[in-house]
Every structure is written in structure tokens, then in C-alpha cells.
Amino acid sequence: MKKNTKIWLSLLVLVVGIIFTILTYFSTSFANKSVAVITDSQIKDVLVDKTKDNYENKDEVRQQTLHLKIVSGRYQGKKFTVTNTYSLSQAVSQKYRPHQRVIVSFIKGKPKLVEPKRDWVVVLSMFLTISLIILITGKQASLLLISMILNSIIFYFVIKSDIRENGTRIFLIYSIATILFTFVSLVIVQGFNQKMLVTLCATLLGVFVSFSIFYLVMKLTHERGIDYEAVDYATQDPRALFLAQTILGVLGAVMDEATDIVSSLYALAKHKSDLTFKELFISGRTLGQEIMGPLINVLVLIFMAEALPMTILYLRDNNTLVYTFKYTLSLGVIQSLSSAIGIVLTVIFATLCSAVFLRNKKQRW
């Protein structure tokens, strides 16, 4: 795809996305509950109370008076006045803005604020992502989108299976899911060919070997120091959820690296067909050493970004660093370490698979 074509197609998708975002913003057909609009141009907002705890954390409790006009549902066209109490930190409450669209529920004919209407944000984000994918990848964009959609469908059925089994067959369900995610992603983007099969082999080896090492260490240490109660919003066995998170996290880290190494070695072998096994292995090892560090750092930074809010909250409540680490950081650190093991091992597996395959299969790529 030519550069100008990519740019114009990307802009077209972005314009279409903006149109759909506007339509979604004013649409009420996708909301299960009634939609209302705040008619105030300036919302009355008064201070109710100032709070200060034993650890010098300060906050304010404020109350808004909102005038609503219902635009969908049983009470469409009617107007109501409601109050909204929120804290200035907005940790567990929400501050509303003038002319904002909100979701409301009715209890005995009286409206209750539920949340802001945010579906238009999802639509805008989706089209913006598609636009950027087209701009960067060109004709590969359609394959990437198909892969994302199919993986989302697979993920839905995996979750349904997990819920039905209530976490009792965690290894079977998520092992099959790992294989399906990997196969679907690679076969759609790369096609069903020898390079895809090598990448698939290297990825699965990296995932299952590193997860096996992780699980073996857990068993040898009798899982001491792992506090499963720190798993957020656990609605089933938290240990099962933690293992599921770990194996999927390892897959996400490993697949990217395996694809980079295998693709690079195949391109190298295509331009220089007389490479020996040793030369291919050294090339793969060198490439792995270059990308291994940044990948592990990315994992750590993603984990730190995710854990930052709760870590700050725990520390501000005068909890010790050990207690804070135990309930906000410990499980993430364990998962990051297991993924890091997978990244290191995948350098070996991807290099060996590529080198052995290229050495044994004397054919043009």
C-alpha cells in the first residue's frame, strides 16, 4: 500500500469514527437504563464537610444540585432535580459537569445517578486505534483487526468456560486458550507457512517451559509468601485466577519476542543462504540480547503503572512498606518475574528452532 493511500485511508477511518462518535454520544438505544442530560449551565456546588484523618490525609465532601432532563426510557421528557455528593479526591464518587449525559435508574419513580454515559469514548478510542493501525501497517491492518476480533471471541468463550467450571480446570482451559491465541494470531498475520510454524513452536515452548519452572518453584517452596487474598475482585478461587493471569501474561511477553527473532533470522537466511548453524545461533542470540532488556523493562513499567494508585493509597494510610508490598505489589512482581523467565528462555527456543529448521530444510524462503 502506497504512503499516500495509507494516509488518506487512515484519515477516512478517523472521520468516520468521529461521525460515529457523535451519533453514539446522542444515541440512547445502546443504554440498558434511562439516559438523562444535565441541563445546568453552571452547577451549584457547595462544601459539605472537610475531612482529615490521623495520617494528615485531607479531603472535602461536596454536594451538587443537578437538574436532569430524561431523554430515553419510561420517563422520557420529564425533568427532575437530584443531588450528588462526592469527595474532592473522587476515589469512590463522581463529579458531574454541565450538559453532561448520564445514566440514571429509577427507584419508586425517583431518579438515581448511576454513572456518566461513556460509550462514545469507547467508539472514539476504537476508531482512533484502527486509524493508527492503518497508518502504521498499511494493508496488514485488516489482518491485525481480524486477529483481534477472533482473539476477543476466543477470550469470551474461555471466560465462559472458566466460570462454568468455577476455576477447577484452570490448566486445561488456559493451556488450550494459550495455544488458540497463539495459533490464530500467527496464522492470520503471517499465514500458514513454515515461518509461522517455527514461531508457533518457539512461542509455545517459551510459554509452557517458563510456566512449568514457575509452577515447580511454587511447589518446591510450598507457595510460601504468595498472598492470594491480594487478587483484586476475586469471585472464585483466587489461586486459579492468579495462575490464569500468569500464563496469559507470559504469552503476551513471549509471542512478541519469538516473532521478532524468527522473522529476523528468516530474513537473514533468505539473503545469505550459506549461513552455518553456529552463525545463525549467534545471530539469534545477539538479537535476543538486544531486545530482551527493553522487553523486561516494559513489563516492569506496565506493572508499576498498574500498581501505582493502590501503592500510594496504602502508603498514605501509614501502612508499612512491607505490608504495602504484600498486598499491592507482591503478586505483580511474581508475574513479572515469570514473564521475564519466559523472555530469557524464548531467546534460546526461537534461535534453536530457527537454526535447526533452516539447517534441515534446504529450501528458498
C-alpha positions in Angstrom: 0.0 0.0 0.0 1.4 3.4 -1.0 2.1 6.0 1.6 -0.5 8.5 0.3 -3.1 5.7 0.2 -2.4 4.8 3.8 -2.6 8.4 4.9 -5.9 9.0 3.1 -7.5 5.7 4.3 -6.4 6.5 7.8 -7.9 9.9 7.7 -11.1 8.4 6.2 -11.4 6.0 9.1 -10.8 8.8 11.6 -13.5 11.0 10.0 -16.0 8.0 10.0 -15.0 7.4 13.6 -15.8 11.0 14.6 -19.2 10.8 12.9 -20.0 7.5 14.7 -18.7 9.0 18.0 -21.1 11.9 17.6 -24.0 9.6 16.8 -23.2 7.4 19.8 -23.0 10.4 22.1 -26.5 11.5 21.2 -27.9 7.9 20.8 -29.8 6.3 23.6 -30.5 2.9 22.0 -27.4 1.2 23.4 -28.1 2.0 27.1 -29.9 -0.5 29.2 -31.1 2.2 31.6 -32.5 5.6 31.1 -30.3 8.4 29.8 -30.6 12.0 31.1 -28.8 15.2 30.3 -27.8 17.8 32.9 -29.5 21.0 31.8 -27.5 23.3 34.1 -25.0 25.7 32.5 -23.5 26.2 36.0 -23.9 23.6 38.6 -24.5 24.6 42.2 -21.6 23.0 44.1 -21.3 23.6 47.9 -18.9 22.4 50.5 -20.5 19.9 53.0 -17.6 18.8 55.1 -13.8 18.8 55.3 -12.1 15.6 56.5 -8.7 14.9 57.9 -7.6 11.5 59.1 -4.9 10.5 61.6 -2.3 10.4 58.9 -2.8 14.0 57.7 -4.7 13.0 54.6 -7.2 15.7 53.7 -10.3 15.6 51.6 -13.5 17.5 51.0 -17.1 16.3 50.7 -19.1 18.4 48.3 -22.7 18.3 47.1 -24.0 19.2 43.7 -27.6 20.1 42.8 -28.3 18.8 39.3 -31.3 19.4 37.0 -31.9 16.5 34.8 -34.0 16.0 31.6 -34.7 12.4 30.8 -34.1 11.7 27.1 -34.9 8.0 27.0 -37.0 5.3 28.8 -40.2 5.4 30.6 -39.8 8.9 32.0 -38.7 10.5 28.7 -39.2 14.2 28.5 -39.7 14.7 32.3 -37.4 16.9 34.4 -36.0 16.1 37.9 -33.8 17.7 40.4 -31.3 15.4 42.2 -28.3 15.9 44.5 -24.9 14.3 44.1 -22.5 14.0 47.0 -18.9 13.4 46.0 -15.4 13.7 47.5 -12.9 16.0 46.0 -10.5 13.1 45.5 -13.2 11.3 43.6 -11.8 8.0 44.7 -15.2 6.3 45.1 -17.6 9.0 43.9 -18.1 11.1 40.7 -18.2 14.8 40.0 -20.6 15.8 37.2 -20.2 18.6 34.6 -22.7 20.9 33.0 -24.6 19.5 30.0 -23.1 16.0 30.6 -25.1 12.9 29.6 -25.6 10.5 32.4 -27.1 7.0 33.1 -29.9 7.0 35.7 -32.0 4.4 37.3 -35.4 4.9 38.9 -36.5 3.7 42.3 -40.2 4.3 43.1 -40.3 7.0 40.4 -37.2 8.8 41.8 -34.1 9.1 39.6 -30.7 7.9 40.9 -27.4 8.8 39.2 -25.5 5.7 38.1 -22.6 6.9 36.0 -21.7 9.2 33.1 -22.6 8.0 29.6 -19.2 6.8 28.3 -20.0 4.6 25.3 -18.9 7.3 22.9 -15.4 7.3 24.4 -15.1 3.6 23.6 -16.2 4.2 20.0 -13.8 7.1 19.6 -10.9 5.0 21.1 -11.7 2.1 18.8 -11.7 4.1 15.6 -8.6 6.1 16.6 -6.8 2.8 17.2 -7.9 1.4 13.8 -6.8 4.7 12.1 -3.3 4.4 13.7 -3.0 0.8 12.7 -3.8 1.6 9.1 -1.4 4.5 9.1 1.5 2.3 10.5 0.9 -1.1 8.9 -1.0 -0.4 5.7 -2.5 -3.5 4.2 -1.7 -5.6 7.2 -4.3 -3.6 9.2 -7.2 -5.8 8.1 -5.3 -8.9 9.2 -4.5 -7.4 12.6 -8.1 -6.4 13.1 -9.4 -9.8 12.2 -6.9 -11.3 14.6 -8.0 -9.0 17.4 -11.7 -9.8 16.8 -11.1 -13.6 16.7 -9.0 -13.5 19.8 -11.7 -11.4 21.6 -14.3 -14.1 20.7 -12.0 -16.9 21.9 -11.4 -14.9 25.1 -15.1 -14.6 25.7 -15.6 -18.4 25.4 -12.6 -19.0 27.6 -14.1 -16.8 30.4 -17.5 -18.6 30.0 -15.8 -22.0 30.3 -13.8 -20.8 33.4 -17.0 -19.5 35.0 -18.8 -22.7 34.3 -16.0 -24.8 35.8 -15.5 -22.3 38.6 -11.7 -22.4 38.3 -11.5 -26.2 38.7 -9.8 -26.9 35.3 -7.6 -23.9 35.2 -4.6 -25.6 33.5 -6.7 -27.3 30.8 -8.8 -24.2 29.9 -5.9 -21.7 29.8 -3.5 -24.1 28.1 -5.9 -24.6 25.3 -6.6 -20.8 25.3 -2.8 -20.1 25.0 -2.5 -22.5 22.0 -5.5 -21.0 20.3 -4.5 -17.4 20.9 -1.0 -18.1 19.5 -2.2 -20.1 16.5 -4.9 -17.6 15.5 -2.7 -14.6 15.9 0.2 -16.1 13.9 -1.7 -17.8 11.1 -3.7 -14.7 10.3 -0.9 -12.2 10.4 1.9 -14.5 8.9 -0.1 -17.1 7.0 0.1 -20.8 7.3 3.7 -21.4 6.4 7.0 -22.7 7.7 8.0 -19.5 9.4 4.6 -19.4 11.3 5.1 -23.0 12.5 8.6 -22.2 13.8 7.3 -19.1 15.6 4.4 -21.1 17.0 6.8 -23.8 18.3 9.2 -21.2 19.8 6.3 -19.3 21.5 4.6 -22.4 23.0 8.0 -23.7 24.2 8.7 -20.4 25.8 5.3 -20.2 27.5 5.0 -23.7 28.8 8.6 -24.3 29.9 8.8 -21.0 31.8 5.4 -21.5 33.4 6.4 -25.1 34.3 9.6 -23.7 36.0 7.4 -21.1 37.8 4.9 -23.7 39.0 7.7 -26.1 40.0 9.3 -23.3 42.2 5.9 -22.7 43.7 5.5 -26.4 44.6 9.1 -26.7 46.0 8.6 -23.6 48.2 5.1 -24.7 49.2 3.8 -21.4 47.8 5.1 -19.6 50.9 5.0 -15.8 50.6 2.2 -15.8 47.9 -0.8 -14.0 49.3 -3.7 -14.9 47.0 -6.1 -12.8 49.0 -4.5 -9.8 47.3 -6.1 -10.8 44.0 -8.5 -8.0 43.1 -12.2 -8.7 42.9 -11.8 -12.5 43.2 -15.1 -14.2 42.6 -13.7 -17.7 42.5 -10.6 -19.5 43.8 -8.0 -16.6 43.8 -5.2 -19.1 43.3 -6.8 -20.2 40.0 -7.2 -16.6 38.9 -3.6 -15.8 39.7 -2.3 -18.8 37.6 -4.6 -17.8 34.7 -3.2 -14.3 34.8 0.3 -15.6 34.9 0.1 -17.9 31.9 -1.6 -15.3 29.8 0.9 -12.7 30.9 3.8 -15.0 29.9 2.2 -15.5 26.5 1.9 -11.8 25.9 5.6 -11.3 26.6 6.9 -14.3 24.8 5.0 -14.1 21.5 6.3 -10.7 20.6 9.9 -11.7 21.1 9.6 -15.0 19.3 8.1 -13.3 16.3 10.9 -10.7 16.1 13.7 -13.3 16.4 12.3 -15.8 14.0 11.3 -13.2 11.4 14.8 -11.6 11.6 16.6 -14.9 11.2 14.4 -15.9 8.3 15.1 -12.6 6.6 18.8 -13.1 7.2 18.8 -16.7 5.9 16.9 -15.5 2.8 19.6 -13.0 1.9 22.5 -15.2 2.9 21.7 -18.9 2.3 25.2 -20.2 3.2 24.9 -19.4 6.9 26.0 -22.2 9.2 24.1 -23.4 12.3 26.6 -21.6 14.5 26.3 -18.3 12.6 22.5 -18.5 12.8 22.6 -19.3 16.5 25.0 -16.4 17.3 22.9 -14.0 15.2 19.7 -15.1 17.1 21.4 -14.9 20.4 22.8 -11.4 19.7 19.3 -10.2 18.5 17.7 -11.7 21.6 20.2 -9.9 23.9 19.3 -6.6 22.2 15.6 -6.9 22.7 15.5 -8.9 25.9 16.3 -6.0 28.2 13.8 -3.5 26.8 11.0 -6.1 26.9 11.7 -6.9 30.5 11.8 -3.2 31.4 8.4 -2.7 29.6 6.9 -5.5 31.7 8.2 -3.8 34.9 7.0 -0.4 33.9 3.5 -1.7 33.0 3.3 -3.4 36.3 4.5 -0.3 38.2 1.9 1.9 36.4 -0.9 -0.5 37.3 0.1 -0.8 40.9 0.9 2.9 41.5 -2.5 4.1 42.6 -3.0 1.4 45.2 0.6 1.7 46.4 0.2 5.4 47.0 -3.1 4.9 48.8 -1.7 2.2 51.1 1.4 4.3 51.9 -0.7 7.5 52.6 -2.7 5.5 55.1 0.5 5.0 57.0 0.9 1.3 56.1 4.5 -0.1 56.3 6.4 -0.7 53.1 6.3 -4.5 53.8 2.6 -4.5 54.3 2.1 -2.4 51.1 4.3 -4.6 49.1 2.5 -7.7 50.3 -1.0 -6.5 49.3 -0.3 -4.4 46.2 3.0 -5.4 44.6 3.9 -9.0 45.5 1.7 -10.8 43.0 2.6 -8.4 40.2 6.3 -8.9 41.0 5.9 -12.7 40.8 4.1 -12.5 37.5 6.7 -10.1 36.1 9.5 -12.5 37.1 7.7 -15.4 35.5 7.3 -13.4 32.3 11.0 -12.4 32.4 12.0 -16.0 32.7 9.9 -16.7 29.6 11.6 -13.8 27.7 15.0 -15.2 28.5 14.1 -18.7 27.6 12.4 -17.7 24.3 15.7 -16.3 23.0 17.1 -19.8 23.2 14.0 -21.5 21.9 13.4 -19.1 19.0 17.0 -19.2 18.0 17.3 -23.0 18.2 14.0 -23.6 16.3 15.0 -21.2 13.5 18.6 -22.5 13.3 17.6 -26.2 13.3 14.7 -25.7 10.8 16.8 -23.6 8.4 19.6 -26.1 8.6 17.4 -29.1 7.9 15.2 -27.6 5.3 17.3 -26.6 2.4 14.7 -24.5 0.5 14.1 -20.9 -0.5 12.1 -18.7 1.7 
